[in-house]
Amino acid sequence: MDVRELLMELLSADIPSGCEVDRSNYLVQIFQRYCEDVSVDKLGNVIARKGAKDAKIKVMLAAHMDEIGLMVKQIDDRGFIRFSYIGGIDHRILPAQEVIIHGREKVPGVIGSKPPHMQEPEERNKALKPEDMFIDTGLPAEKVRELIRIGDVITFKRKPCELLNGCFSGNALDDRAGVATILYCLEELDKLQFSAEVYAVATAQEEVGLRGAIVSSYHLYPDIGIAVDVCHGNMPDVSEEETHKLGKGPAIALGPNIHPKLFDRLKSIAEDYNIPYQLNPEPSATGTDAWAMQITRQGIPTALISIPLRYMHTTVETLNLDDIKISGRLLALFISSLDRGFVEGLRCY
């Protein structure tokens, strides 16, 4: 598998939270290369199955497909567009961004604001507020209203970029990188013997409340759930204990959101196979699909592995391609190691 080409393919679709039902078909086609059965549920989750049907062990791998974005809030009399946020966006990145408005047709635009030459002295020392920005399409108001409606979604126009030393940059790597990791795992499983029924889920609406993981884990109710997401990569001006190094393998979470025996098994497999890994202590809810899976129904033993990612929730999210390969390999070896005795041992007595 060429991970770079896979990421380029995964990033080719714009899927802000709430648009999964209409835009998940391209993911279905990708998962069909690696799985026997692929379906889409009512919320837009893509659910793929690999392995013996009705096996005694059921494993769910989850990574969210959705991304942050914007939404049309108002069109003024001059045709300028005011917007609100879909998911957690740092408004400091917005000025001068190129965007695509998904109206009756795709309309390009730029995010503008009052230039510094025209600002009052006190305005120049402050970050722009959301209400100080607008989208300019270049069209007259009547044409804007013909093509665009209140509530239309807006995505960032950004071409992925290969950096040096195996690094890769683009938007929506949170969490298409996780989806790529699961796909890499599925390909690795073809080289291994395993007795589990594996469900690979590209979840919907994680950025607005873990909703896809809630409904898909309730439906599947696996013996083991593993979320694959991103964590903060090392970068200037951020302390080391809050980040993880790019190119040094996945961050394996531990803490109350994580079943201790799953953590121990992932860690021991990494050490047995000389797979590099990092520790990610999470003292509370992780804010990932792992939280939704853990508390589904009567509870699901859950683990979380994360790909280190710099500049999260921006249009230049950056990772190292090797971390995806390493993480996918670790997941495949973990699944291959499972037997019914281990699964029974996950119960609390």
ZAZAMI-973781 format. One line per 8 residues: number of its first residue (from 0); for each residue x, y, z of C-alpha. Coordinates in Angstrom, 2 decimals. Layout:
// residues N
NUM = X Y Z | ...
This chain:
// residues 349
0 = 0.00 0.00 0.00 | 1.28 3.45 -0.92 | 0.19 5.47 2.12 | 0.83 8.79 0.42 | -1.47 7.92 -2.50 | -4.08 6.58 -0.10 | -4.08 9.83 1.90 | -4.38 11.87 -1.30
8 = -7.42 9.78 -2.21 | -8.96 10.06 1.25 | -8.48 13.83 1.29 | -10.08 14.30 -2.12 | -13.57 14.46 -0.63 | -14.96 17.28 1.50 | -16.96 15.83 4.41 | -17.74 18.40 7.10
16 = -19.72 17.01 10.02 | -23.33 16.39 9.02 | -22.60 15.69 5.34 | -21.60 12.04 5.69 | -24.84 10.52 4.38 | -24.44 12.22 1.00 | -20.65 11.99 0.71 | -19.54 8.65 2.13
24 = -19.91 6.63 -1.08 | -16.30 7.18 -2.12 | -15.19 5.65 1.19 | -17.40 2.64 0.52 | -15.50 2.06 -2.71 | -12.15 2.26 -0.92 | -13.15 -0.12 1.88 | -14.50 -2.62 -0.66
32 = -10.92 -3.26 -1.76 | -10.08 -4.74 1.64 | -13.35 -6.10 3.10 | -16.06 -8.62 2.28 | -19.08 -6.51 3.26 | -19.44 -2.74 3.31 | -22.56 -0.80 4.25 | -23.66 2.69 5.31
40 = -26.01 3.19 8.25 | -28.67 5.87 8.74 | -26.20 8.37 10.25 | -23.67 7.91 7.44 | -21.17 5.63 9.20 | -19.31 3.39 6.75 | -19.14 -0.10 8.29 | -16.89 -2.73 6.70
48 = -16.49 -6.34 7.81 | -13.42 -8.56 7.43 | -12.90 -12.12 8.67 | -15.11 -15.08 9.45 | -18.73 -14.10 9.85 | -20.15 -14.80 13.32 | -16.69 -15.51 14.74 | -16.47 -15.83 18.50
56 = -14.46 -12.60 18.77 | -15.74 -9.29 17.42 | -13.39 -6.29 17.15 | -14.41 -2.77 16.12 | -11.87 -0.31 14.73 | -13.15 3.28 14.53 | -11.76 6.43 12.94 | -13.89 9.43 12.04
64 = -14.29 10.57 8.47 | -15.73 14.02 9.18 | -13.81 17.29 9.26 | -14.29 20.77 10.63 | -15.87 23.39 8.39 | -18.08 26.46 8.16 | -21.75 27.15 7.43 | -23.48 30.06 5.69
72 = -25.20 32.19 8.31 | -26.17 35.35 6.44 | -25.93 36.94 2.99 | -25.92 40.71 3.17 | -27.27 43.21 0.65 | -23.90 43.42 -1.13 | -23.48 39.64 -1.46 | -20.92 39.18 1.29
80 = -21.41 36.02 3.35 | -21.26 35.74 7.12 | -20.60 32.29 8.53 | -20.63 30.12 11.64 | -18.47 27.14 12.60 | -18.88 23.38 12.23 | -16.68 21.85 14.92 | -13.83 23.46 16.80
88 = -12.12 26.03 14.59 | -9.45 28.45 15.73 | -10.68 31.68 14.15 | -7.11 33.01 14.03 | -6.41 30.83 10.97 | -9.36 32.12 8.94 | -8.27 35.47 7.42 | -7.18 35.08 3.77
96 = -8.24 31.41 3.53 | -9.61 30.15 0.24 | -12.89 28.29 0.64 | -15.48 26.37 -1.35 | -19.17 27.04 -0.67 | -21.24 23.94 -1.41 | -24.40 25.57 -2.73 | -26.48 24.69 -5.76
104 = -23.04 24.45 -7.32 | -19.57 24.77 -5.84 | -18.72 28.45 -5.46 | -15.14 29.56 -4.69 | -14.57 32.34 -2.20 | -12.01 34.00 0.06 | -12.32 35.02 3.68 | -11.75 38.75 3.99
112 = -11.68 41.36 6.72 | -10.90 45.03 7.22 | -7.22 45.61 6.23 | -4.84 46.88 8.94 | -4.49 50.24 7.14 | -8.15 50.96 7.93 | -8.27 49.60 11.47 | -8.33 51.72 14.57
120 = -5.09 51.53 16.61 | -6.72 49.39 19.31 | -8.03 46.93 16.67 | -4.56 46.16 15.34 | -3.45 44.58 18.61 | -6.37 42.17 18.84 | -7.23 38.93 17.07 | -10.10 39.21 14.64
128 = -13.48 38.12 15.93 | -15.68 35.85 13.79 | -18.13 38.68 13.21 | -15.30 40.79 11.74 | -14.82 38.36 8.84 | -16.84 37.55 5.74 | -16.61 35.52 2.54 | -16.25 37.29 -0.79
136 = -17.22 35.30 -3.90 | -16.90 38.21 -6.31 | -20.53 37.76 -7.35 | -23.33 40.34 -7.08 | -25.85 39.77 -4.28 | -28.62 38.49 -6.54 | -26.33 35.84 -8.05 | -25.05 34.82 -4.61
144 = -28.63 34.29 -3.43 | -29.39 32.30 -6.57 | -26.52 29.86 -5.93 | -26.18 29.87 -2.15 | -28.64 29.37 0.69 | -28.50 29.86 4.43 | -27.14 26.62 5.94 | -24.93 25.62 3.00
152 = -21.64 24.13 4.18 | -18.25 25.63 3.46 | -14.94 23.80 3.27 | -11.36 24.96 3.00 | -9.66 24.84 -0.38 | -6.34 23.19 0.32 | -4.09 20.91 -1.72 | -2.11 18.32 0.30
160 = 1.61 18.95 0.37 | 4.51 16.53 0.75 | 7.23 17.84 3.04 | 10.72 16.47 3.60 | 11.72 13.52 5.80 | 8.52 11.56 5.19 | 6.21 14.31 6.42 | 2.88 15.12 4.80
168 = 0.62 18.15 5.26 | -3.02 18.90 4.48 | -6.41 19.60 5.99 | -8.72 16.87 7.36 | -5.83 14.63 8.38 | -7.80 14.68 11.62 | -8.96 12.01 11.14 | -8.47 10.67 7.60
176 = -5.06 9.64 8.96 | -6.94 7.31 11.31 | -8.99 5.95 8.40 | -5.76 5.34 6.47 | -4.32 3.51 9.47 | -7.31 1.17 9.63 | -7.08 0.47 5.90 | -3.37 -0.31 6.29
184 = -4.28 -2.68 9.13 | -6.85 -4.44 6.95 | -4.24 -5.02 4.25 | -1.74 -6.30 6.83 | -4.31 -8.79 8.10 | -4.19 -10.51 4.70 | -0.63 -11.58 5.62 | -1.61 -12.95 9.05
192 = -3.83 -15.58 10.57 | -6.60 -14.22 12.79 | -9.82 -15.61 14.22 | -11.72 -12.39 14.91 | -14.55 -10.79 12.99 | -13.21 -7.29 12.36 | -15.49 -4.31 11.80 | -13.76 -1.24 10.40
200 = -15.91 1.85 10.87 | -15.39 5.29 9.37 | -17.52 7.19 11.86 | -19.68 10.26 11.29 | -20.00 13.51 13.24 | -17.14 12.97 15.68 | -16.23 16.64 15.57 | -19.64 17.66 16.87
208 = -20.18 15.05 19.57 | -18.92 11.50 18.81 | -22.31 10.70 17.32 | -21.26 8.15 14.73 | -19.30 6.11 17.25 | -22.25 6.15 19.65 | -24.70 4.58 17.20 | -22.28 2.22 15.40
216 = -20.83 0.74 18.59 | -24.36 0.32 19.97 | -25.32 -1.55 16.81 | -22.20 -3.75 16.59 | -21.57 -4.14 20.34 | -18.09 -5.63 19.86 | -16.00 -7.55 22.39 | -13.21 -5.00 21.89
224 = -13.28 -1.45 20.53 | -10.23 0.45 19.34 | -10.38 4.09 18.29 | -7.72 5.45 15.97 | -7.36 9.23 16.09 | -4.68 11.91 16.19 | -2.84 13.55 19.07 | -0.71 16.68 19.23
232 = 2.66 16.34 17.53 | 5.81 18.00 18.79 | 6.18 21.60 17.68 | 7.81 24.85 18.87 | 6.39 26.66 21.91 | 4.53 23.60 23.24 | 5.89 21.59 26.16 | 7.12 18.06 25.46
240 = 4.76 16.42 27.95 | 1.78 17.70 25.94 | 2.98 16.38 22.57 | 4.34 13.28 20.85 | 7.14 13.03 18.31 | 6.48 12.57 14.62 | 7.99 9.44 13.12 | 8.36 7.65 16.45
248 = 5.25 5.50 16.24 | 1.73 5.73 17.63 | 0.81 7.12 21.01 | -0.87 4.34 23.01 | -3.33 5.81 25.49 | -3.72 4.72 29.08 | -6.12 5.97 31.73 | -9.75 5.54 32.82
256 = -11.06 5.62 29.23 | -8.80 2.66 28.38 | -9.12 -0.97 29.47 | -5.79 -1.78 31.21 | -5.48 -5.25 29.70 | -5.87 -3.87 26.18 | -3.19 -1.28 26.90 | -0.88 -3.99 28.26
264 = -1.44 -6.22 25.21 | -0.80 -3.40 22.71 | 2.34 -2.37 24.58 | 3.70 -5.92 24.87 | 3.09 -6.62 21.16 | 4.90 -3.41 20.22 | 7.86 -4.47 22.36 | 7.85 -8.09 21.12
272 = 7.96 -6.98 17.47 | 10.27 -3.98 17.99 | 7.53 -1.58 16.94 | 8.22 1.97 18.17 | 5.49 3.50 20.32 | 4.88 6.38 22.71 | 2.78 6.59 25.86 | -0.22 8.89 26.00
280 = -1.57 9.30 29.56 | -5.22 10.40 29.45 | -6.55 11.09 32.97 | -10.15 11.68 31.86 | -12.44 11.21 28.86 | -10.28 11.33 25.74 | -12.68 13.33 23.56 | -12.36 10.64 20.89
288 = -14.54 7.80 19.63 | -12.96 5.71 22.40 | -15.14 7.51 24.95 | -18.35 6.74 23.05 | -17.40 3.08 22.60 | -16.41 2.51 26.22 | -19.78 3.52 27.68 | -22.02 1.86 25.07
296 = -24.69 -0.51 26.40 | -23.13 -2.53 29.24 | -19.66 -1.21 28.40 | -17.05 -2.17 25.82 | -13.36 -2.78 26.64 | -11.72 0.02 24.71 | -8.28 1.15 23.56 | -7.00 4.23 21.74
304 = -4.00 4.70 19.53 | -3.18 8.12 18.08 | -1.09 9.44 15.20 | 1.03 12.46 16.23 | -0.20 15.48 14.27 | 1.05 19.05 14.25 | -1.19 22.13 13.85 | -4.46 20.30 14.57
312 = -7.69 21.84 13.24 | -5.88 23.99 10.70 | -5.44 23.64 6.94 | -1.78 22.57 7.33 | -2.09 19.59 9.67 | 1.21 17.71 9.45 | 2.19 14.10 10.20 | 4.81 11.51 9.31
320 = 3.69 8.78 6.91 | 5.68 6.12 8.78 | 3.45 6.54 11.84 | 0.44 5.38 9.82 | 2.28 2.26 8.64 | 3.62 1.48 12.12 | 0.19 1.95 13.70 | -1.55 -0.20 11.10
328 = 0.99 -2.96 11.62 | 0.53 -2.83 15.40 | -3.24 -3.08 15.06 | -2.99 -6.08 12.73 | -0.61 -7.94 15.07 | -2.89 -7.16 18.01 | -5.91 -8.61 16.21 | -3.90 -11.66 15.17
336 = -2.97 -12.29 18.81 | -6.55 -12.47 20.08 | -8.21 -15.62 21.32 | -11.36 -16.28 23.28 | -9.45 -16.75 26.52 | -8.04 -13.23 26.32 | -11.44 -11.75 25.55 | -13.05 -13.57 28.48
344 = -10.29 -12.20 30.70 | -11.37 -8.64 29.93 | -14.44 -8.99 32.13 | -14.39 -7.49 35.58 | -15.07 -9.97 38.38
